[in-house]
């Protein structure tokens, strides 16, 4: 599976049902996602991108918006 902006936004919209998800949508700080959704998102990211996400990397700085997730993924690969 290819991991890119389109793939991430489709996952957020279709699987997590965040219909208005855009690159700057706050996911966790706004309460759109909870801890259960986070586990699913992390599993999706690892599967789609092939990266391994360390516990210490799971921060708002890296995961609060789709743009931050994409930046983290690009820096990790």
Helices and strands as residue ranges (DSSP letters): H 5-10, I 11-15, H 35-49, G 55-57, H 60-63, H 66-76
